[in-house]
Amino acid sequence: MAEARCNLARNVVNEKRNPESIESNTSSSGSSSSDEYDGGGQYAENSPWVFLPEPLFIKIFFHLHPRDMLNAAQCCRRWYRLSKDDYIWRKYFRREFNVDASIPLKRGAESWRSEYRRLTNNVPLVMTDVLTKHSHQVLHVSFSHNGKIFATCSKDGFVIVWNASYPSTIRDSYDMKKLNWKYTQYSQFNQSDTLLLVSGVHFGSPHSTSGEIAVFTMQSKIFHGFRLKCRVTNRPYDIFGTWFSDQHLLSGDLSWLAHLVSQSMLWLNKASQEVDSEHTPVRKQIYKFYNRNASSIRAIMVANCPWLAEDDSVGKGRKDEDGDEASNQSRATDDGPSGSGGRRAGNPLSHYQMNHDPDSEDEDDDPDEEPEAGANPADYASPIQYLEEFRQEYEESYYDSSDDCLDDDDDDDEERGGVADDSTELSESEDDIAQLSTPKYLIFSTGSKTYTPHQIGFKRITGVTFPRRVEYGSTLRERVAIRERQRELQNESPPVEPNWANYEAVADRFDRVDKLIDLHGHIIGMGLSPDHRYLYVNSRPWPKNCVIRNPLEPPAIAQEIDIHVIDLMTLKKVGKMLRAHKAYTPNTECFFIFLDVCDNYVASGAEDMHAYLWERYYGVCLAKYQHEDVVNSVAFNPRDNEMLVTTSDDYEIKVWRSAAKAKKLGIVPVGKAVEFRKLNRNNRPQPQPHYRSRRSYR
């Protein structure tokens, strides 16, 4: 029946386009309505197409491919008007992109037709650059906040800064092996894009965890260019490091207290480290956390959370719905997606609530919209499961991608390579921490059952200050002598070493974690949404109901990666994407697969030699990006959601832009990503075989 309708529609398109088949007189009713106007000033008297009811037209149009329907719209004004019916485009949109019928139109979107156009023309699918200057595996990529440059880190020991304009060219580079680095692994620009944090791993024994953070100035050539500004120790190296403010960064240190017990110390460091005075402080310890079962703090990040200012009770013993003190639950885990009693919590709500919540709407269930054979989304990639509360929270500013940030620059910025010089930085004597007013969360991965990171920790950052001057007191020898004399006078016995394995006995010596969320799997990547409201986490799950008897022998991990979504306003797991993409390396060699989040999309690398992209609001997988080896990292241009960069173990960096942006810039594409659309399902490549274990250094 559907095929007959399609043939009928195509026949009438041909008939309407053939002038010889149209009678050159008006209809018997003498009507001159534009609804019957055929585009050539002629009317078809007694033609059945003139009197065909609109619902039947719409039914026929729905069985056409959108391109055929747009061709039909050129026949006459009536068909053109009918072709813009949003009911048709809603069905096209849901059918081709596999969007659940219960999901309403994104708030702020003009129409289903405009959304169809966006996911067709404005998703970064066209490969416009292939950069091959690295001589080894490329581990990470990050963009500046103004979107004009991006930095890549590699196992070859180099950090390279690229211009984001087309074609991408090298702006600066530095060989960190000169500083005894084994490789570079991570980079991050500060808020003003005047400094670049680069994290790396030192040469050493195979099991060494020693790393370092270097800070470079992002000046133009006129101001001495890419210049090393300071170096900070960082241990273990997979803490990575992060900016705390525009001029201060966080690093870590690790020391062992007993068998399988250690402490992680987080340090606040000045990016401008003075050398002219020994009394000028350059770092300060801000937190010290207790680690059990050979675990440690890793992958730290800082989120700005303005909503915390409205709730002064957070972290101060606020009672939850069961009446328990939040401080008493500081080390409790959150195993479920909702609060106590199954109450709906979080934004967006979880997959569990989506399937079981009786309040969820089922919008526009259409009996005529039959499911397509083989349309299981697991055939290509799992969707993100959301409820309507998430979509209602979406701000309208999320929906439109920014204009090309390269078009609105000042001439002075262009001359400086698009990056401000040091004249825009805070002076080295000015303490920008004192000016911070937005509450923050410290976020990190850790573990309590095994050394592999399986929990997300949250600590509200409060009362952080930085000393302006170091006041030296007595020397260590003098302090020890004073303490010994006091013991002799008081007949005290020598101090007894505390039992470090008993956390309750030594808890007062450490900072408490405000919240722990256990993901029951190996955490291999984290990314914040641009507004810092949602945390997206890559995790490789453990077997269900597994029992860990030895913390040094963690459970086997799945060969697929789950993506979890955590709402930082409620600190609840509020979304989940099961078996999203592939990873094959075993637990002992597991490493980071970085993901990135922009206003419209979520993207992640994978070990099946592809990166994947999902639409954030509708939750559907849209595309995968080809490489010749494992894809380690992805990054969206923060000023242009239509530009994506992927990096891989194949030594290549690929730049992807939307078809609309490539056309605007006059770019001849070098390739195209694989789109996940129902009409192209039969053309999809076969699943990749299990990939080999490929890392020996982690």
C-alpha positions in Angstrom: 0.0 0.0 0.0 2.8 2.4 0.9 4.6 1.7 -2.3 1.4 2.3 -4.3 1.0 5.7 -2.6 4.6 6.6 -3.3 4.1 5.7 -7.0 0.9 7.6 -7.2 2.5 10.7 -5.6 5.4 10.5 -8.0 3.1 10.2 -11.0 1.1 13.3 -10.0 4.4 15.2 -9.6 5.3 14.3 -13.1 1.8 15.1 -14.3 1.8 18.5 -12.7 5.3 19.3 -14.1 4.3 18.4 -17.7 2.5 21.5 -19.2 1.0 19.4 -22.0 -1.0 17.4 -19.5 -2.7 20.4 -17.9 -5.8 21.9 -19.5 -5.6 25.6 -20.2 -8.9 26.7 -18.7 -10.2 27.5 -15.3 -12.2 25.1 -13.2 -16.0 24.7 -13.6 -16.6 26.6 -10.5 -14.8 29.6 -11.8 -12.6 29.7 -8.8 -9.4 31.5 -9.0 -8.1 30.5 -5.6 -4.3 30.2 -5.3 -4.8 26.7 -3.8 -5.4 25.4 -7.4 -2.6 27.5 -8.9 -0.2 25.2 -10.6 2.7 27.6 -10.9 2.3 28.3 -14.6 -0.9 30.4 -14.5 -3.0 27.4 -15.6 -5.7 25.4 -13.8 -6.7 21.8 -14.3 -10.4 21.6 -14.7 -12.1 18.6 -13.1 -8.6 17.2 -12.2 -9.0 14.9 -9.2 -5.9 16.5 -7.7 -7.7 19.8 -7.4 -10.4 18.3 -5.2 -8.2 15.9 -3.3 -8.8 16.4 0.5 -5.8 17.8 2.4 -5.6 14.8 4.8 -5.2 12.5 1.9 -2.5 14.7 0.4 -0.7 14.6 3.7 -1.0 10.9 3.8 0.6 10.6 0.4 3.3 13.0 1.2 4.2 11.1 4.3 5.1 8.1 2.2 7.5 10.1 0.1 11.2 10.7 0.8 11.5 14.3 2.1 13.5 15.3 -1.0 10.7 14.0 -3.3 8.1 15.9 -1.2 10.1 19.1 -1.6 10.2 18.5 -5.3 6.5 18.1 -5.3 6.1 21.3 -3.4 7.5 23.2 -6.5 4.4 22.2 -8.6 1.9 24.7 -7.2 1.1 26.9 -4.3 -1.3 24.5 -2.7 1.3 21.7 -2.7 3.9 24.1 -1.5 1.7 25.1 1.4 0.9 21.5 2.2 4.6 20.6 2.1 5.2 23.0 5.0 2.7 21.2 7.2 4.6 20.5 10.5 2.6 17.3 11.0 4.4 15.8 8.0 7.8 17.0 9.2 7.3 15.7 12.7 6.7 12.2 11.2 9.7 12.6 8.9 11.8 13.7 11.9 10.8 10.9 14.2 11.0 8.2 11.5 14.4 9.1 10.1 16.2 10.0 13.3 14.5 7.3 15.4 13.1 9.8 17.9 10.6 8.5 20.4 7.0 9.7 19.7 6.6 10.9 23.3 9.4 13.5 22.9 7.9 16.9 22.2 9.5 19.6 20.0 12.5 21.2 21.6 11.6 24.4 23.3 12.8 27.4 21.3 12.9 25.4 18.1 10.9 27.1 15.3 9.3 23.9 14.0 9.8 20.2 13.3 10.8 21.2 9.8 13.6 23.5 11.1 14.8 20.7 13.4 14.9 18.3 10.5 16.9 20.9 8.6 19.3 21.4 11.5 20.0 17.7 11.9 20.5 17.4 8.2 22.6 20.5 7.4 24.1 21.7 10.8 25.6 18.6 12.3 29.4 18.3 11.9 29.5 15.4 9.4 31.9 16.7 6.7 35.6 16.0 7.1 37.4 19.2 6.1 40.9 18.7 7.5 43.3 15.8 8.3 46.2 17.0 10.4 49.2 14.7 10.5 52.0 16.6 12.3 52.1 14.4 15.3 54.4 11.4 15.0 52.6 9.2 17.6 49.2 8.5 19.2 47.2 11.7 19.7 45.7 11.4 23.2 43.7 14.7 23.7 42.3 17.8 22.1 40.9 20.9 23.7 39.6 24.3 22.4 40.1 27.8 23.7 37.0 29.4 25.0 36.8 31.9 22.1 37.0 28.9 19.6 39.9 30.3 17.6 42.5 27.8 18.5 42.8 24.2 19.8 45.6 22.2 21.4 46.5 18.6 21.0 48.7 16.3 23.1 50.5 13.2 21.9 52.6 10.3 22.9 55.4 11.9 20.8 55.9 14.3 23.7 54.7 17.4 21.8 51.9 19.8 22.6 50.7 21.6 19.4 48.4 24.6 19.2 46.4 24.9 16.0 44.5 27.7 14.4 40.8 26.7 14.1 40.2 28.5 10.9 40.2 26.6 7.6 42.7 25.3 6.7 44.0 24.5 10.2 47.6 25.5 10.7 50.1 25.1 13.5 50.3 28.2 15.6 52.8 27.0 18.3 54.4 23.8 19.5 56.7 22.6 22.3 58.6 19.4 22.7 58.1 18.4 26.4 60.7 15.7 26.2 63.2 18.5 26.8 61.8 18.6 30.3 62.1 14.8 30.8 58.5 14.1 29.9 57.5 10.8 28.5 54.4 12.2 26.7 51.7 14.9 27.0 48.2 13.7 27.9 45.9 16.6 28.6 45.5 20.4 28.0 43.1 23.1 29.1 42.9 26.8 28.4 42.2 29.3 31.2 39.1 31.4 31.1 40.7 34.4 29.4 42.6 32.1 26.9 45.9 33.8 27.9 47.4 30.6 29.4 47.5 26.9 28.5 47.7 24.2 31.1 49.5 21.1 29.8 49.6 17.8 31.8 52.1 15.0 31.1 53.9 11.9 32.4 57.5 11.7 33.5 60.0 9.2 32.3 60.5 6.5 34.9 59.8 2.9 35.9 56.9 1.1 34.2 54.8 1.6 37.4 55.7 5.2 38.0 52.9 7.6 38.6 55.0 10.7 38.5 53.6 13.5 36.3 53.9 17.3 35.9 51.8 20.3 34.8 53.3 23.0 32.7 51.7 26.4 32.0 52.4 28.3 28.8 51.6 31.9 27.9 49.4 32.2 24.8 51.0 35.4 23.5 51.5 36.5 19.9 54.9 36.4 18.3 55.3 40.1 19.1 55.2 39.2 22.8 57.7 36.4 22.6 55.1 33.8 21.6 54.5 30.4 23.2 56.5 30.7 26.4 56.8 28.3 29.4 55.7 30.1 32.5 55.8 27.6 35.3 56.0 23.9 36.2 54.1 22.1 38.9 54.5 18.5 40.1 51.4 16.3 39.7 51.0 12.8 41.2 49.5 10.6 40.2 49.6 11.9 36.6 46.0 10.9 35.9 44.8 13.6 38.2 45.4 15.7 35.0 45.0 19.0 36.7 42.6 21.8 36.1 42.1 25.6 36.2 40.6 26.8 39.5 40.5 30.5 38.4 42.0 32.5 35.6 45.4 32.6 37.3 45.4 29.6 39.6 45.4 25.9 38.9 44.9 22.7 40.9 47.4 19.8 41.0 47.7 16.7 43.1 50.1 14.7 45.2 49.9 11.2 46.7 51.6 9.6 49.7 51.2 6.2 51.2 50.2 5.8 54.9 49.9 2.0 55.2 49.2 -1.1 53.2 46.6 -0.1 50.5 46.0 3.2 52.3 47.1 6.6 51.0 46.2 10.2 51.1 45.6 12.5 48.1 46.5 16.2 48.6 45.2 18.8 46.2 47.3 21.9 45.8 46.3 25.4 44.7 49.1 26.8 42.5 49.8 30.3 41.1 50.3 30.3 37.3 52.7 33.1 37.8 55.3 31.8 40.2 57.6 34.6 41.4 61.3 33.9 41.9 62.4 37.3 43.1 61.4 36.7 46.8 61.5 33.6 48.9 58.7 35.1 50.9 56.2 35.1 48.0 54.0 32.0 48.2 53.3 30.0 45.0 51.1 27.1 46.3 48.8 26.1 49.1 47.3 22.8 50.1 43.5 23.1 50.1 42.3 19.5 50.5 43.5 16.2 51.8 41.4 13.1 51.1 41.6 9.6 52.6 42.1 6.7 50.0 41.4 3.1 50.8 42.1 -0.1 48.9 44.9 1.4 46.9 42.7 3.9 45.2 43.4 7.6 44.7 41.8 10.8 43.5 41.9 11.1 39.7 40.6 13.3 36.8 39.8 16.4 38.9 37.6 19.2 37.4 35.9 22.3 38.8 32.3 23.2 38.0 30.8 26.7 38.6 27.4 26.1 40.4 25.6 29.4 40.9 22.5 27.6 42.3 24.6 26.7 45.4 24.5 30.3 46.4 20.7 30.0 46.8 21.1 27.1 49.2 23.5 27.9 52.0 22.7 24.7 53.8 24.4 22.6 51.2 27.3 20.8 52.9 26.3 22.1 56.3 24.1 19.3 57.6 21.0 19.9 55.4 18.4 17.3 56.2 17.2 15.1 53.4 13.7 13.6 52.9 14.4 10.8 55.4 15.5 13.3 58.1 19.2 12.1 58.0 22.0 14.7 58.2 23.7 15.1 54.9 27.0 15.2 56.7 26.3 11.7 58.0 25.9 10.5 54.4 29.0 12.2 53.1 30.6 8.9 52.1 27.3 7.1 51.2 26.8 6.1 47.6 23.9 6.8 45.3 22.9 3.6 43.6 19.5 4.6 42.3 18.3 7.3 39.9 15.7 8.7 42.2 15.4 9.9 45.8 13.9 8.0 48.7 10.5 6.5 48.1 11.0 6.6 44.3 10.3 10.3 44.2 11.1 11.9 40.8 14.4 13.7 41.1 16.9 15.3 38.9 16.9 16.9 35.5 16.7 15.0 33.2 15.1 12.1 34.9 16.5 8.6 34.5 15.7 5.8 32.1 14.2 3.8 34.9 11.7 6.7 35.6 11.0 7.1 32.0 9.8 3.5 31.7 7.9 3.4 35.0 6.7 6.9 35.8 2.9 7.0 35.3 3.0 10.8 34.9 5.0 10.8 31.7 3.1 11.8 28.6 2.8 9.7 25.5 2.3 12.5 23.0 0.8 11.9 19.6 0.7 8.1 19.5 -0.3 7.5 15.9 -1.6 4.1 15.0 -0.6 4.7 11.4 3.0 5.2 12.3 4.1 1.6 12.2 7.6 0.7 13.5 10.1 0.0 10.8 11.5 -3.5 10.6 14.9 -3.7 12.2 14.6 -0.3 13.7 16.0 -1.3 17.1 18.3 1.6 18.1 20.7 -1.0 19.5 21.5 -1.9 15.9 23.7 1.2 15.7 24.1 3.0 19.0 21.9 3.3 22.1 20.0 6.6 22.6 20.1 8.7 25.7 17.0 8.1 27.7 15.4 11.3 29.0 12.1 12.5 30.4 10.3 15.7 29.6 11.5 17.5 32.6 15.0 17.6 31.1 13.7 19.0 27.9 11.6 21.6 29.6 14.7 22.8 31.5 16.5 23.4 28.2 17.1 27.1 27.7 16.3 28.6 24.3 19.9 29.7 24.1 20.9 26.1 23.7 19.1 25.6 20.5 20.9 27.8 18.0 24.6 27.2 17.2 26.8 30.3 17.5 27.7 32.1 14.3 31.2 31.5 13.0 33.4 33.0 15.7 36.0 33.7 13.1 33.9 36.3 11.5 33.4 38.7 14.4 37.0 39.3 15.5 38.7 42.6 15.9 41.6 43.3 13.5 43.9 43.6 16.5 43.0 40.1 17.7 43.6 38.7 14.2 47.1 40.2 14.1 47.8 38.6 17.4 46.7 35.2 16.2 43.3 35.5 17.9 44.6 35.3 21.4 45.0 38.1 23.9 48.4 39.0 25.1 49.6 39.3 28.7 48.3 42.9 29.0 44.8 41.3 29.4 45.9 39.1 32.2 45.5 39.9 35.9 48.7 41.3 37.3 50.8 38.8 39.1 50.3 40.6 42.4 46.6 40.6 42.0 44.7 37.8 43.7 41.9 36.8 41.5 40.7 34.2 44.0 39.5 36.9 46.2 37.3 38.1 43.4 35.6 34.7 42.9 31.9 34.8 43.9 30.4 31.8 42.1 30.2 28.7 44.3 32.0 25.7 42.9 32.1 21.9 43.0 35.3 19.9 43.0 34.5 16.8 41.0 36.8 13.8 40.7 36.8 10.0 40.2 37.9 7.7 43.0 37.2 4.2 44.4 36.6 2.5 47.7 36.1 -1.1 46.7 39.1 -1.4 44.4 42.0 0.7 43.1 40.2 1.3 39.8 38.0 4.5 39.8 34.3 3.5 40.0 32.9 6.4 42.0 32.3 10.1 41.3 33.1 12.4 44.2 31.8 15.9 44.9 33.2 18.4 47.3 31.8 21.9 47.6 34.6 24.4 47.5 34.4 27.0 50.3 36.6 29.4 52.0 39.6 29.2 49.6 42.2 31.9 50.1 45.7 32.3 49.0 48.4 33.8 51.3 50.2 36.9 50.1 53.3 36.3 52.1 55.2 33.4 53.6 56.0 34.0 57.3 58.7 31.6 58.3 58.7 30.4 61.9 61.1 28.1 63.7 63.0 25.5 61.7 62.1 21.9 61.8 65.0 21.1 64.1 63.9 23.8 66.5 60.3 22.6 66.6 61.3 19.0 67.2 63.6 20.1 70.1 60.7 22.2 71.6 58.4 19.2 71.4 60.9 16.9 73.0 61.4 19.3 76.0 57.6 19.5 76.4 57.3 15.7 76.6 60.1 15.5 79.1 58.4 18.1 81.4 55.0 16.3 81.1 56.4 12.8 81.2 54.7 11.9 78.0 55.3 8.7 76.1 56.4 8.9 72.5 53.4 9.3 70.1 51.8 6.1 68.8 51.4 5.8 65.0 47.7 5.9 64.3 45.9 2.9 62.8 45.5 4.3 59.3 43.4 1.4 58.1 40.7 2.4 60.5 39.1 5.4 58.8 36.8 6.4 61.7 39.8 6.7 64.0 41.7 9.1 61.6 38.7 10.8 59.9 39.4 14.1 61.6 42.7 14.4 59.8 41.1 14.4 56.4 38.5 16.4 54.4 35.2 14.7 54.0 33.6 14.1 50.6 30.2 15.7 50.3 28.8 13.1 48.0 29.9 9.9 46.3 28.0 8.3 43.3 29.0 4.7 42.6 28.7 3.8 38.9 29.6 0.1 39.4 32.2 0.1 36.7 35.5 1.6 35.6 35.2 5.3 34.9 37.2 6.3 31.8 36.0 9.8 31.0 34.1 12.8 32.2 32.8 16.0 30.6 30.7 19.0 31.7 27.9 20.6 29.8 28.7 24.2 28.8 26.5 25.6 31.6 28.1 23.2 34.2 24.7 21.8 35.0 25.2 18.3 33.8 28.1 15.9 34.1 28.5 13.2 31.4 30.5 10.1 32.4 32.0 7.3 30.3 32.0 4.0 32.3 32.7 0.4 31.5 30.3 -1.6 33.8 31.2 -4.5 36.0 29.2 -7.7 35.9 25.9 -7.5 37.7 26.1 -8.6 41.4 29.8 -9.1 41.2 31.7 -9.5 44.4 35.2 -7.9 45.0 37.3 -10.0 47.3 40.7 -8.5 46.5 40.9 -4.7 45.8 44.0 -5.4 43.6 41.9 -7.7 41.4 39.0 -5.7 40.2 36.1 -7.3 38.3 36.3 -7.8 34.6 34.8 -4.8 32.7 32.4 -4.9 29.8 33.5 -4.4 26.2 30.9 -1.6 25.8 30.9 1.9 27.4 27.9 3.3 29.2 27.3 7.0 29.4 25.8 8.3 32.6 24.3 11.8 33.1 24.4 13.4 36.5 22.5 16.6 37.5 24.9 18.8 39.6 21.9 20.6 41.0 20.6 17.5 42.7 23.7 15.3 42.6 21.5 12.5 41.2 22.0 10.1 38.3 19.3 11.3 35.9 20.1 9.7 32.5 21.8 6.7 31.1 22.9 5.4 27.8 23.5 1.6 27.9 26.2 0.0 25.8 26.8 3.2 23.9 30.1 2.4 22.2 33.0 0.0 22.3 36.1 -0.5 24.4 38.2 -3.6 24.5 41.4 -3.1 26.6 41.4 -5.0 29.9 40.9 -3.5 33.4 44.6 -3.4 34.1 45.4 -1.4 30.9 42.2 0.7 30.9 42.7 4.4 30.0 40.7 7.5 29.4 38.3 7.9 26.5 37.5 11.6 26.5 34.0 12.9 25.7 32.8 16.4 25.1 29.5 18.2 25.5 28.2 21.3 23.7 24.8 23.0 23.7 23.3 20.6 21.2 25.4 17.5 21.1 27.4 14.9 23.0 30.4 13.2 21.4 32.8 10.5 22.6 35.7 8.5 21.3 35.7 4.7 21.3 38.0 1.8 20.7 36.2 0.5 17.6 38.1 3.1 15.5 35.2 5.5 15.6 33.9 8.5 17.5 30.2 8.9 18.1 27.8 11.9 18.3 24.4 12.1 20.0 21.8 14.9 20.0 21.5 16.0 23.6 17.8 16.8 23.7 16.3 14.1 21.6 18.9 11.6 22.9 19.5 9.9 19.5 22.8 8.9 18.0 23.3 10.8 14.8 26.7 9.8 13.4 30.0 8.1 13.8 33.4 9.3 12.6 36.0 7.0 11.0 39.6 6.6 12.0 42.1 3.8 11.5 42.7 3.2 15.2 41.3 4.0 18.6 39.7 7.4 19.0 40.9 8.9 22.2 39.4 12.3 22.4 36.8 14.6 20.8 36.2 18.4 21.2 33.5 20.7 20.0 34.3 24.3 19.1 32.6 26.1 22.0 31.7 29.0 19.7 30.5 26.8 16.9 28.6 23.6 17.5 29.1 22.8 13.8 32.8 22.1 14.2 34.2 18.9 15.9 37.8 17.7 16.2 38.7 14.0 16.8 42.1 12.5 17.7 43.2 8.9 17.4 46.0 6.4 17.9 46.4 6.5 14.1 48.5 9.7 14.6 45.8 11.8 12.9 43.6 14.7 13.9 40.4 15.1 11.9 38.4 18.3 11.7 34.6 17.9 11.0 32.2 20.6 10.0 28.6 20.7 9.0 27.5 20.7 5.4 26.2 24.2 5.8 29.4 25.5 7.3 31.6 23.8 4.7 29.5 25.3 1.9 29.7 28.8 3.5 33.5 28.5 3.7 33.8 27.1 0.2 35.5 23.9 1.5 35.9 20.8 -0.6 35.1 17.9 1.7 37.8 15.2 2.2 35.2 12.7 3.5 32.0 12.3 5.4 30.9 10.6 8.6 28.5 7.7 8.7 25.0 9.0 9.4 22.6 7.0 11.6 19.3 7.5 9.7 16.7 4.8 9.1 16.7 5.3 5.3 20.4 4.6 5.3 20.3 1.6 7.6 21.0 -1.0 4.8 24.1 1.0 3.8 25.7 0.9 7.2 29.1 -0.9 7.6 29.3 -4.2 9.4 30.2 -4.1 13.1 34.0 -4.0 13.7 35.6 -7.1 15.2 36.9 -7.0 18.8 39.9 -4.7 18.8 43.2 -5.7 20.1 44.6 -4.5 23.4 46.6 -1.5 22.4 48.3 0.2 25.3 51.3 -0.7 27.2 52.0 2.5 29.1 49.0 2.7 31.4 
